[in-house]
């Protein structure tokens, strides 16, 4: 399942904040991830889909790791109980 544009944009904002906290440029992150500066800019703007691998690489470039938490959607929890 692909992330929606809104999710891409939200992830991109978080990655941009992480990059800025690490005092890195888009070119710095791109060089560490094997991507162009333009790709990093597009990912941060939510214009380019973000794979799990790229997300992990970008987080690592900023000195962080990715942590995923799955939570059952309220409508699914109600249907499962019924």
Secondary structure, DSSP 8 states (H G I E B T S, - for coil): ----HHHHHHHHHHHHHHHHHTT--HHHHHHHHT--HHHHHHHHTT-S---HHHHHHHHHHTT----------HHHHHHHH-
